[in-house]
Amino acid sequence: MAGIRIQNLKVAMGGAEILRGLDLDITSGEWLNIVGPNGAGKTTLLRTILGALDYEGSITVDGAVEHSSAGLARSIAYVPQVPVIPPGMLVTDYVLLGRTPHRGAFGADSPTDLAVTAEVLERLDLGSFMTREVRSLSGGERQRVVMARAIAQETPILLLDEPTTALDLGHQQDMLRLVEELRHERGLTVVATLHDLTLASRFGERLALIDTGRLIQVGRARDVLTVDTIKTHFHANVRIIDDEGGPVVVPA
């Protein structure tokens, strides 16, 4: 299990400050959802944790500062909003890429690699797509393949950037339920960005609201998702329905 501590994080790109002195502690084994309006810095935050962007400040994973790409690949798996899919890549081969940190870039696939890949494909309802080209799949099917690759990586931390994009309602719920099952099975630490505030309130334990690169509030969904807060930071008029599974956000 690995937690993440972020202290005074600053990221600038093209002369613009994207993240501004952000402090955030993510406990080992918890699921934290990051919400905020478009352009708030949510994806930038995930990519910085991943080690893909230069930054000022401090990021520690399980008490240690991660520097090498190999070390990060064994600690953190990432599902991006817009994945890069090589042409001609078959589903099984693409998911097997998630096993690279365990065998090296040029190592042969072991029986364990093959078994893990087959299990993940079945759990994500992708068993019948094993020999299909990834690019031939629908957007939702492709998104599940990208998730499968990340799960096959078997890291203690899972970063999800809008993981339900292009999925129908049933597969949205299936995917997030699977992440929750894996979190309990493996003690995963999950950090996800979600546009759907109702989904964000129903999966995970805490929400972190960011806007213009600053951390606005961290806490339970019922405390973070209020009518006034959503109006201020999302510029939306909504009603909040207090439901047993978490607040339901609907247009006013």
Backbone as a ProteinNet text record, in pm:
[ID]
protein_1_A
[PRIMARY]
MAGIRIQNLKVAMGGAEILRGLDLDITSGEWLNIVGPNGAGKTTLLRTILGALDYEGSITVDGAVEHSSAGLARSIAYVPQVPVIPPGMLVTDYVLLGRTPHRGAFGADSPTDLAVTAEVLERLDLGSFMTREVRSLSGGERQRVVMARAIAQETPILLLDEPTTALDLGHQQDMLRLVEELRHERGLTVVATLHDLTLASRFGERLALIDTGRLIQVGRARDVLTVDTIKTHFHANVRIIDDEGGPVVVPA
[TERTIARY]
84.5	0	88.2	46.5	126.9	37.2	75.1	5.7	84.2	21.4	83	74.1	185.7	186.9	236.4	155.8	187.6	199	312.1	335.5	378.4	305.7	337.8	365.7	279.2	301.1	267.9	363.9	345.8	387.2	301.6	330.9	298.8	393.7	372.8	399.8	317.4	334.6	307.6	400.4	383.5	371.9	438.2	433.9	312.3	219.5	98.2	110.8	69	72.4	-53.6	-36.1	-150.1	-187.6	-88.5	-112.1	-37.6	-103.5	-52	-43.7	69.2	92	-4	-26.3	-127.8	-69.7	-143.6	-107.5	-218.3	-179.6	-281.3	-218.8	-283.3	-241.6	-345.2	-298.2	-384.9	-341.3	-429.6	-396.5	-382.5	-292.8	-277.2	-410.1	-449	-568.3	-698.3	-694	-819.5	-846.6	-968.8	-1011.5	-1050.3	-974.2	-999.8	-1039.7	-1152.3	-1195.6	-1164.4	-1106.1	-1074	-1178.5	-1244.4	-1347.7	-1313.7	-1373	-1350.9	-1391.8	-1406.6	-1447.4	-1338.9	-1374.7	-1276	-1163.4	-1039.5	-925.6	-880.7	-936.4	-900.4	-761	-710	-579	-585.2	-700.2	-717.8	-623.9	-623.4	-535.8	-389.5	-358.4	-220	-173.9	-261.7	-225.9	-192.6	-275.4	-247.9	-116.9	-94.7	26.7	151.5	136.7	251.5	283.3	180.5	202.9	270.6	231.2	286.6	432.9	479.2	617.1	634.3	523.5	529.3	554.8	548.2	564.1	664.5	736	824.8	741.8	791.8	716.6	809.7	756	820.5	739.8	807.2	740	785.4	701.4	740	625.5	658.3	564.2	635.4	578.4	634.5	531.8	580.2	497	544.6	456.4	491.2	614.5	622.7	731	859.7	865.9	989.7	961.9	1060.4	1050.3	1088.9	997.6	1023.1	1087.1	1201.7	1269.6	1273.1	1298.2	1316	1182.3	1177.4	1054.6	1021.9	1126.2	1102.8	1038.2	1087.6	1029	885.3	856.4	719.2	627.7	676.5	594.2	557.4	639.3	604.6	515.7	502.7	421.7	287.7	285.2	168	126.2	-2.1	-62	-155.8	-167.3	-238.7	-332	-455.3	-552	-577.8	-522.6	-539.4	-674.6	-712.5	-835.4	-824.9	-709.2	-688.5	-566.8	-586.1	-472.5	-414.3	-286.2	-220.1	-228.7	-293.2	-309.7	-227.7	-121.2	-42.2	-127	-110.4	-187.3	-152.6	-254.2	-233.8	-220.2	-225.6	-206.6	-330.4	-310.1	-419.5	-449.3	-572.2	-615.1	-524.8	-499.2	-415.5	-276.5	-216.8	-82.1	-80.9	-186.5	-192	-201.5	-286	-299.3	-170.4	-102.3	25.8	132.1	117.3	211.1	211.5	100.3	94.8	187.8	231.9	321.6	469.1	498.6	637	721	670.6	754.6	797.7	725.8	757	856.8	870.6	958.9	1063.2	1056.7	1148.6	1095.3	1147.8	1096.2	1117.1	1222.3	1254	1240.4	1182.3	1164	1045.7	1051.5	941.2	825	704.7	586.3	591.3	576.9	580.2	439.9	428.3	294.3	212.8	280.7	210.2	154.9	235.9	190.6	66.6	69.9	-42.5	-166.6	-146	-259.6	-324.1	-241.6	-294.7	-373.2	-318.7	-384.8	-518.8	-522.8	-647.4	-752.5	-710.3	-805.7	-864.5	-779.1	-826.5	-922.3	-891.5	-979.8	-1117.9	-1121.2	-1250.3	-1327.6	-1258.7	-1326.8	-1384.7	-1324.6	-1374.1	-1460.5	-1506.2	-1597	-1535.6	-1405.1	-1332.1	-1275.9	-1317.1	-1262.3	-1282.5	-1393.7	-1422.2	-1347.9	-1275	-1203	-1052.8	-1006.2	-863.1	-782.5	-836.1	-761.2	-805.1	-885.3	-926.8	-821.7	-813.2	-729.6	-797	-718.5	-775.1	-845.7	-786.9	-844.4	-975.5	-1005.7	-1131	-1249	-1222.1	-1326.8	-1398	-1515.7	-1587.7	-1514.9	-1553.8	-1488	-1498.2	-1615.2	-1633.6	-1553.2	-1550.7	-1472.1	-1323.5	-1280.4	-1139.3	-1102.6	-1193	-1167	-1150.3	-1229	-1215.2	-1082.9	-1034.6	-904.5	-792.6	-801.7	-700.8	-702.8	-821.1	-831.4	-770.8	-794.1	-739.8	-587.9	-527.7	-381.7	-332.3	-398.6	-356.7	-373.1	-483.5	-506.6	-404.9	-370.4	-272	-133.9	-110.1	19.5	42.7	-65.6	-59.7	26.4	-6.2	62.5	-21	41	-35.7	-115.3	-85.4	-155.3	-213.7	-339.6	-409.4	-460.1	-412.7	-457.1	-551.8	-672.4	-775.3	-820.9	-798.4	-839.4	-964.4	-1077.8	-1207.9	-1223.2	-1217.9	-1218.1	-1349	-1457.7	-1587.2	-1621.8	-1526.8	-1550.1	-1589.1	-1694.4	-1741.8	-1811.5	-1826	-1893.8	-2042	-2125	-2266.7	-2283.9	-2404.8	-2428	-2394.4	-2433.4	-2406	-2258.2	-2180.9	-2036.9	-1966.3	-2021.2	-1966	-1971.4	-2088.1	-2104.7	-2019.7	-2015.7	-1936.3	-1789.1	-1737.3	-1595.5	-1561.6	-1642.2	-1613.1	-1631.6	-1728.6	-1743.9	-1622.3	-1568.9	-1449.8	-1331.5	-1314.7	-1207.1	-1223.8	-1347.6	-1372.2	-1339.7	-1378.2	-1344.3	-1193.5	-1121.8	-976.6	-909.9	-967.2	-911.7	-914.6	-1025.6	-1035.4	-951.6	-946.5	-868.9	-719.2	-670.9	-526.8	-477.9	-570.2	-529.6	-484.7	-547.6	-507.1	-536.9	-451.5	-480.6	-528.1	-647.9	-708.8	-728.3	-681	-704.3	-767	-887.5	-960.9	-1014.1	-1016.8	-1089.8	-1220.8	-1328.6	-1460.6	-1538.3	-1597.9	-1685.2	-1823.2	-1869.4	-2001.5	-1997.1	-2053.7	-2044.2	-2121.9	-2230.9	-2306.5	-2226	-2161.5	-2073.8	-1959.7	-1903	-1792	-1833.6	-1961.1	-2008.6	-2035.9	-2059.8	-2101.1	-1985.9	-1876.5	-1758.7	-1644.6	-1572.5	-1463.3	-1506.9	-1408.9	-1432	-1428.3	-1345.6	-1336.6	-1334.7	-1369.7	-1358.6	-1258.2	-1180.5	-1095.3	-1141.4	-1188.2	-1232.9	-1118.3	-1079.8	-978.9	-1036.5	-987.4	-1030.3	-914.5	-889.1	-777.1	-647	-626.8	-502	-485.8	-589.9	-582.3	-677.1	-634.6	-720.7	-821.9	-950.6	-1056	-1105.7	-1130.5	-1188.4	-1164.4	-1143.4	-1131.1	-1222.9	-1298.6	-1384.6	-1485.1	-1584.6	-1690	-1771.9	-1833.1	-1910.9	-2019	-2085.7	-2195.3	-2146.8	-2021.3	-1966.9	-1913.8	-1860.5	-1799	-1902.8	-1996.6	-2094.1	-2217.2	-2210.2	-2323.8	-2370.6	-2493	-2548.5	-2460.9	-2419.2	-2339.4	-2201.6	-2139	-2005.6	-2009.4	-2108.1	-2118.5	-2147.7	-2230.1	-2258.9	-2133.7	-2054.8	-1935.2	-1827	-1803.4	-1687	-1720.3	-1843.7	-1884	-1976.4	-2018.3	-2109	-2234.8	-2288.3	-2407.5	-2510.1	-2636	-2745.6	-2798.5	-2792.5	-2829.8	-2916.5	-2977.8	-3041.3	-2962.3	-2956.7	-2889.4	-2994.4	-3005	-3097.2	-3017.2	-3055.9	-2986.1	-3031.3	-2945.8	-2977	-2887.2	-2935.1	-2859.5	-2720.1	-2707.1	-2576.9	-2486.2	-2533.1	-2454.7	-2540.4	-2495.2	-2573.8	-2589.1	-2709.2	-2737.7	-2748.9	-2668.5	-2663.6	-2744.2	-2847.7	-2931.9	-2946.2	-2965.1	-2981.5	-3104.9	-3096.2	-3209.5	-3307
-119.6	0	124.9	227	347.2	469.9	564.8	691.6	796.3	912.6	1020.9	1147.8	1218.5	1349.1	1454	1557.6	1666	1793.8	1864.5	1984.3	2099.2	2209.6	2333.8	2307.8	2231.2	2190.6	2305	2336.5	2440.6	2385.1	2406.8	2363.6	2478.2	2509.4	2613.5	2555	2592.9	2548.6	2665.6	2687.9	2797.1	2931.8	2948.5	3074.9	3093.7	2997.4	3006.8	2914.3	2962.8	2883	2797.3	2665.8	2573	2525.4	2486.9	2449.8	2549	2593.3	2705.2	2670.1	2618.6	2593.6	2494.6	2383.8	2286.7	2190.5	2169.7	2074	1970.8	1843.1	1737.5	1608.9	1547.8	1416.6	1312.4	1205.4	1095.3	971.7	921.2	812.4	680.2	596.3	462.8	388	334.2	252.3	328	460.9	535.6	563.6	602.6	645	791.7	877.3	1020.7	1061.5	1129.2	1183.5	1331.9	1374	1514.6	1572.1	1677	1741.2	1888.8	1948.1	2089.2	2121.8	2249	2287.3	2258.7	2268.4	2251.9	2353.5	2305.8	2395.2	2420.1	2345.6	2368.1	2316.8	2221.1	2162.5	2017.6	1952.1	1814.5	1716.9	1721.5	1631.7	1664.8	1792.3	1832.4	1773.6	1772.7	1716.1	1568.6	1492.2	1349.7	1326.5	1400.5	1380.8	1421.2	1515.5	1554.5	1445	1388.2	1274.7	1160.6	1140.9	1033.2	1056.2	1179.9	1210.8	1257.6	1295	1334.3	1482.7	1563	1708	1758.9	1863.6	1929.7	2009.9	2021.6	2091.7	2147.4	2237.5	2284	2232.4	2212.7	2157.6	2015.5	1938.2	1803.1	1704.8	1589.8	1477.6	1353.7	1292.5	1168.4	1056.9	939.1	820.1	719.1	683	589.2	636	767.2	822.8	847.7	814.6	831.6	915.2	995.7	1072.5	981.4	963.3	876.1	957.5	909.7	980.3	900.5	770.6	691.9	652.4	647.6	606	461.5	378.2	237.5	224.4	304.3	299.3	345	450.4	499.7	397.8	329.4	231.7	113.4	85.4	-22.3	26.2	158.4	215.8	268.9	323.5	397.6	351.4	317.9	292.8	407.8	439.1	560.9	529.6	577	570	712.1	751.6	888.5	909.2	1035.2	1067	1027.1	1056.2	1029.2	939.3	807.8	715.6	710.4	678.8	658	509.5	477.1	337.6	313.3	233.7	206.7	136.2	170.3	102.7	-45.4	-127.9	-271.4	-347.3	-277.4	-341.5	-422.3	-550.8	-635.6	-611.3	-640.8	-616.3	-686.4	-815.4	-889.8	-830	-794.8	-737.2	-601.9	-524.8	-393.7	-407.8	-497.6	-517.8	-574.6	-659.9	-714.6	-606.4	-491.8	-382.1	-339.3	-360.4	-328.2	-412.8	-524.4	-613.1	-575.4	-476.6	-439.8	-408.9	-335.6	-308.6	-433.7	-544.9	-667.2	-756.6	-735.4	-824	-748.6	-616.3	-538.6	-521.2	-421.5	-385.9	-497.2	-576.7	-678.3	-820.8	-835.9	-969	-1040.5	-1172.3	-1252.3	-1255.7	-1268.9	-1279.7	-1411.7	-1403.2	-1522.1	-1580.3	-1703.7	-1757.9	-1670.2	-1605.9	-1515	-1395.2	-1337.3	-1223.2	-1259.1	-1374.5	-1418.5	-1445.3	-1505.1	-1536.9	-1409.6	-1312.9	-1186.9	-1115.1	-1112.3	-1045	-1109.5	-1241.8	-1312.2	-1286.7	-1285.1	-1261.7	-1121.2	-1022.6	-884.7	-866.2	-926.3	-915.4	-973.9	-1083.5	-1143.9	-1056	-1000	-918.9	-790.7	-744.2	-624.1	-656.7	-781.9	-823.4	-802.7	-836.1	-816.1	-946.9	-1059.5	-1187.4	-1215.4	-1170.2	-1198.3	-1104.9	-1007.2	-909.2	-934.8	-1044.2	-1065.5	-1052.8	-1099.3	-1097.3	-983	-890.5	-775	-664.2	-582.5	-463.5	-359.9	-297.6	-201.6	-88	-43.6	69.3	33.2	-94.3	-134.6	-131.9	-110.1	-115.6	18.9	15.8	139.6	216.8	344	424.8	366	312.3	253.6	126.7	42.5	-81	-48.9	50.2	90.5	142	216.8	269.3	156.1	51.6	-63	-135.1	-139.1	-201.2	-121	10.5	95.3	74.2	62.3	32.1	-105.3	-201.6	-336.2	-333.5	-255.1	-244.1	-190.9	-88.6	-30.1	-129	-203.1	-300.1	-414.1	-455.2	-563.2	-522.3	-394.3	-345.2	-379.6	-403.4	-446.7	-354.3	-226.5	-127.7	-96.3	-41.3	-5.5	123.7	202.7	328.6	328.2	372.4	378.5	520.5	584.4	718.1	707.9	761.6	750	888.9	922.8	1052.8	1034.7	1068.4	1050.5	907	807	667.7	622.1	696.9	654.1	723	797.5	863.6	761.2	790.5	707.5	580	557.5	437.6	464.2	363.2	375.3	359.6	389	394	261.8	150.7	20.5	-6.8	22.5	-2.3	99.2	220.9	315	254.6	205	146.5	21.4	-63	-186	-155.1	-56.1	-24.5	30.7	122	181.7	80.7	-9.8	-116.3	-208.7	-237.7	-322.4	-254.8	-125	-52.7	-61.7	-48.4	-58.6	-198.5	-302.1	-439.2	-457.7	-412.2	-427.1	-347.2	-233.4	-152.8	-229.3	-297.5	-374.6	-502.3	-566.4	-689.5	-664.4	-556.1	-532.2	-417.3	-347.8	-231.4	-116	-99.5	4.7	143.9	238	379.7	429.6	487.8	531.1	681.8	748.1	891.1	907.4	962.7	972.8	1113.6	1157.3	1278	1234.4	1301.5	1268.9	1397.9	1408.3	1522.3	1503	1378.8	1349.5	1358.2	1464.2	1486	1382.7	1330.4	1226.9	1098.5	1058.5	940.9	964.3	1085.2	1115.7	1105	1133.7	1127.2	984.8	893.5	757.7	657.9	692.5	605.7	682.2	615	679.8	730.4	779.7	820.3	971.9	1040.4	1186	1250.2	1378.6	1461	1572.2	1605.6	1723.8	1815.5	1933	2031.2	2127.1	2137.2	2234.5	2328.4	2450.1	2550.9	2647.3	2683.6	2770.1	2726.7	2594.3	2540.9	2540.9	2579	2583.5	2481.1	2424.7	2333.7	2416.4	2395.4	2473.3	2404.1	2273.2	2201.8	2051.9	1983.3	1837.7	1785.6	1681	1624.6	1527.8	1494	1405.1	1474.1	1392.1	1447.2	1542.1	1506.3	1589.5	1727	1733.5	1860.6	1944.8	1878.4	1950.5	1992.6	1904.3	1931	1999.4	2129.4	2208.6	2297.1	2344.8	2431.4	2554.4	2616.9	2739.3	2712.1	2602	2568.8	2540.6	2465.5	2433.1	2558.6	2647.5	2771.5	2857.8	2862.9	2947.2	2895.7	2764.2	2711.1	2647.6	2601.5	2543.5	2636.8	2747.1	2842.7	2772.2	2685.6	2607.9	2619.5	2624.5	2623.1	2480.3	2423.5	2283.5	2268.1	2152.1	2105.9	1986.6	1969.5	1855.1	1768.7	1644.3	1548.9	1461.8	1462.5	1384.2	1239.2	1154.2	1013.4	929.3	811	722.5	692.4	679	645.5	764	885	1006.1	1110.7	1235.8	1343.4	1323.9	1355.7	1349.8	1493.5	1527.9	1663.7	1669.3	1754.6	1766	1913.6	1944.7	2085.6	2145	2271.3	2339.1	2380.1
0	0	0	-73.8	-85.8	-80.3	2.9	7.3	-70.3	-91.2	-167.1	-84.4	-72.6	-5.6	-104.7	-123	-215.5	-133.7	-149.5	-70.9	-161.9	-152	-223.6	-371.9	-435.3	-574.3	-669.1	-756	-856.9	-992.8	-1091.9	-1228.3	-1322.4	-1410.4	-1510.7	-1648.3	-1744.7	-1882.4	-1975.3	-2069.2	-2163.9	-2097.4	-1984.5	-1913.2	-1824.6	-1827.8	-1745.6	-1625.1	-1509.3	-1386.7	-1381.1	-1383.8	-1389.1	-1249.4	-1169.5	-1029.6	-941.6	-834.4	-756.8	-608.3	-567	-425.3	-364.4	-433.1	-390.3	-287.1	-178	-72.5	-60.8	-61.9	-55	-3.9	93.6	145	104.1	41.8	0.4	77.7	159.1	250.6	176.3	221.5	163.5	165.4	51.3	42.9	25.8	17.4	0.9	-147.2	-175.7	-308.8	-297.8	-366.2	-367.8	-509	-521.8	-650.5	-656.7	-767.5	-789.4	-883.9	-841.2	-922.3	-937.7	-1040.1	-1065.9	-1207.8	-1239.6	-1374.3	-1476.7	-1604.8	-1710.9	-1692.5	-1711.7	-1698.5	-1556.7	-1461.2	-1320.3	-1287	-1366.1	-1338.2	-1295.3	-1313.9	-1266.3	-1338.7	-1471.2	-1547.8	-1522.4	-1512	-1482.6	-1349.8	-1251.1	-1121.2	-1133.9	-1205.4	-1221.2	-1296	-1403	-1483.3	-1405.5	-1314	-1231.5	-1130.5	-1068.2	-977.7	-1052.2	-1176.9	-1259.4	-1294.4	-1283.7	-1319.4	-1462.1	-1528.1	-1669.1	-1688.3	-1581.5	-1593.8	-1490.6	-1528.3	-1433.2	-1333.7	-1212.4	-1109.4	-1003.2	-924.8	-802.9	-684.5	-573.5	-457.1	-432.4	-366.3	-326.8	-347.4	-407.2	-417.8	-364.7	-263.1	-210.7	-223.4	-260	-274.1	-171.7	-78.5	28.4	105.1	126.4	206	132.6	2.5	-73.6	-198.3	-236.6	-359.9	-474.8	-569.8	-684.4	-797	-846.9	-955	-1084.4	-1076.5	-1198.7	-1258.8	-1392.8	-1460.6	-1428.5	-1411.7	-1378.2	-1240.7	-1144.6	-1011.4	-1010.3	-1085.4	-1092.9	-1159.7	-1263.1	-1335.1	-1247.4	-1146.1	-1052.9	-939.5	-926.9	-819.5	-867.3	-990.4	-1037.3	-1176.4	-1191.8	-1323	-1355.4	-1484.7	-1526.4	-1641.7	-1629.9	-1739.9	-1787.3	-1904.3	-1951.7	-2018.6	-2033.2	-2106	-2252.3	-2313.2	-2455.9	-2469.8	-2467.8	-2476.6	-2617.9	-2625.5	-2754.1	-2787.6	-2898	-2939.4	-3065.7	-3059.6	-3179.8	-3285.6	-3413.2	-3518.7	-3525.3	-3546.9	-3560.1	-3429.9	-3316.5	-3186.1	-3149.3	-3116.4	-3073.2	-2924.9	-2885.4	-2748.1	-2647.7	-2668.6	-2572.8	-2562.7	-2676.7	-2675.8	-2605.4	-2625.6	-2561.6	-2409.1	-2362.1	-2217.7	-2158.9	-2235.5	-2189.6	-2169.2	-2234.7	-2211.9	-2065.8	-1997.5	-1856.1	-1771.6	-1826.1	-1751.6	-1769.2	-1854.4	-1885.2	-1761.4	-1660.5	-1543.3	-1467.9	-1487.3	-1414.2	-1488.8	-1620.3	-1698.6	-1779.8	-1782.8	-1864.5	-2005.1	-2074.4	-2207.1	-2309.8	-2293.1	-2394.1	-2341.9	-2222.3	-2166.4	-2228.9	-2227.1	-2282.2	-2183.3	-2237.1	-2151.3	-2075.2	-1943.3	-1859.6	-1846.8	-1797.9	-1770.7	-1676.9	-1580.6	-1489.8	-1565.3	-1654.9	-1734.7	-1815.1	-1878.1	-1961.2	-1876	-1758.9	-1671.7	-1617.8	-1574.9	-1523.8	-1633.1	-1753.1	-1865.2	-1897.2	-1902.5	-1933.2	-1825.6	-1699.6	-1590.4	-1597.6	-1624.9	-1632	-1748.9	-1862.4	-1978.6	-1949.2	-1879	-1844.6	-1747.1	-1648.5	-1547.7	-1606.7	-1715.8	-1781.2	-1902.6	-1911.3	-2017.3	-2155.3	-2166.1	-2290.7	-2346.9	-2290.4	-2333.3	-2481	-2536.4	-2677.8	-2772.6	-2716.5	-2800.5	-2804.7	-2749.5	-2730.5	-2859.7	-2972.5	-3098.4	-3190.4	-3139.2	-3217.8	-3210.1	-3314.2	-3308.4	-3218.6	-3132.5	-3038.5	-3112.8	-3222.4	-3296	-3365.5	-3377	-3441.4	-3345.2	-3217	-3116.1	-3103.6	-3044.5	-3016.2	-2906.9	-2888	-2787	-2648.1	-2613.8	-2481.5	-2463	-2568.1	-2560.5	-2548.1	-2623.5	-2618.8	-2479.4	-2418.3	-2284.4	-2183.8	-2198.3	-2107.4	-2129.3	-2254.1	-2282.7	-2216	-2221.2	-2156.8	-2005.3	-1948.1	-1806.2	-1775.2	-1862.8	-1842	-1837	-1924.6	-1923.9	-1789.2	-1737.2	-1609.9	-1495.2	-1493.7	-1387	-1394.1	-1517.6	-1534.9	-1485.2	-1472	-1424.9	-1277.9	-1204.2	-1063.8	-977.6	-981.6	-898.8	-775.4	-671.6	-552.1	-567.8	-672.6	-695.1	-836.1	-847	-975	-995.1	-1102.2	-1138.3	-1256.7	-1243.1	-1346.6	-1388.8	-1515.8	-1567	-1652	-1594.6	-1659.6	-1714.1	-1627.5	-1673.8	-1735.5	-1714.6	-1768.6	-1900	-1956.1	-2084.8	-2190.5	-2266.3	-2379	-2334.2	-2203.7	-2156.9	-2137	-2168.1	-2135.7	-1984.4	-1937.4	-1792.9	-1724.3	-1786.7	-1725.7	-1711	-1817.6	-1810	-1720.7	-1708.7	-1611	-1471	-1435.6	-1302.9	-1286.2	-1389.9	-1382.7	-1360.1	-1435.3	-1423.3	-1286.2	-1236.9	-1106.8	-994.1	-1008.8	-909	-909.7	-1029.1	-1037.7	-969.3	-991.8	-924.9	-773.4	-726.7	-582.4	-530.2	-605.6	-564.7	-557.1	-659.6	-662.3	-550.5	-520.5	-411.3	-279.8	-254.3	-130.2	-137	-253.4	-267.2	-252	-314.6	-323.4	-236	-168.4	-91.3	-177.9	-295.8	-388	-333.8	-370.5	-354.1	-490	-495.3	-621	-618.5	-723.9	-743.1	-880.8	-886.1	-1012.3	-1032.4	-1158.3	-1194.1	-1258	-1220.3	-1274.9	-1298.7	-1417.7	-1446.3	-1383.7	-1379.5	-1326.9	-1174.3	-1119.1	-975	-895.4	-952.6	-882	-872.5	-982.2	-976.6	-878.1	-881.2	-790.6	-645.1	-617	-478.7	-433.6	-527.9	-493.2	-489	-551.9	-549.3	-484.5	-399.1	-328.3	-192.3	-117.5	20.5	40.6	-39.7	-26.3	-164	-166.2	-285.7	-259.2	-362	-358.4	-470.5	-436.7	-535.2	-564.2	-692.2	-729.8	-835	-835.2	-932.6	-952.7	-1077.9	-1116.9	-1050.3	-1043.8	-993.3	-843.4	-771.7	-625.5	-564.4	-452.5	-378.8	-299.7	-329.3	-264.7	-138.5	-147.2	-33.3	-49.8	60.2	63	171.8	140.6	243	185.5	265.1	218.5	110.9	24.3	-87.1	-36.8	72.4	123	169.2	209.8	255.5	139.8	37.2	-74.7	-177.7	-208.5	-314.4	-257	-250.4	-205.5	-321.1	-310.9	-415.4	-435.4	-325.9	-335.4	-394.2	-350.5	-401.1	-550.4	-595.6	-737.5	-819.3	-766.6	-838.1	-849.1	-743.1	-741.3	-835.5	-833	-904.9	-1038.7	-1056.6	-1184.8	-1263.9	-1200.2	-1263.1	-1314.3	-1229.4	-1264.1	-1152.6	-1191.2	-1094.2	-1083.4	-965.1	-945.6	-821.7	-814.3	-690.6	-640.3	-510.1	-448.6	-382.4	-427.1	-366.6	-270	-145.2	-43.5	-52.1	-107	-127.5	-37.2	-4.9	84.9	31	-101.8	-159.6	-179.9	-151.8	-172.1	-239.3	-238	-298.6	-449.5	-498.6	-642.1	-691.7	-790.4	-841.9	-971.6	-976.7	-1094.6	-1129.9	-1259.9	-1297.9	-1230.3	-1193.2	-1131.3	-1239.6
[MASK]
++++++++++++++++++++++++++++++++++++++++++++++++++++++++++++++++++++++++++++++++++++++++++++++++++++++++++++++++++++++++++++++++++++++++++++++++++++++++++++++++++++++++++++++++++++++++++++++++++++++++++++++++++++++++++++++++++++++++++++++++++++++++++++

